[in-house]
Amino acid sequence: MNPRDCNTIFSMLSEYLDQTLPPAACEELESHIRDCAPCVEFVESLKKSVRLCREYKADIEAPALSPAVKRSLKEAYERMLSSREETAGRE
């Protein structure tokens, strides 16, 4: 395999991992990867990175809202409710 083949494979990996690549392109990519140790290593590293990112995202807790932000959200919610009541009263 030449480096040009690997560059082509690298450019298709995201679509491959997202399963949006056409079947013929998947077959070509899988055939290349089977016979190319650097691409195997890269694909495994990419899969691990994606898995770790998903795990990290799942572990993140939502930050606590400050009292000012909570007040602002409550006021906006109350204005929305008030507006709905006014609109319903006109119908």
Secondary structure as UniProt FT lines:
FT   HELIX           3..17
FT   TURN            18..19
FT   HELIX           23..34
FT   HELIX           37..59
FT   HELIX           67..90
//
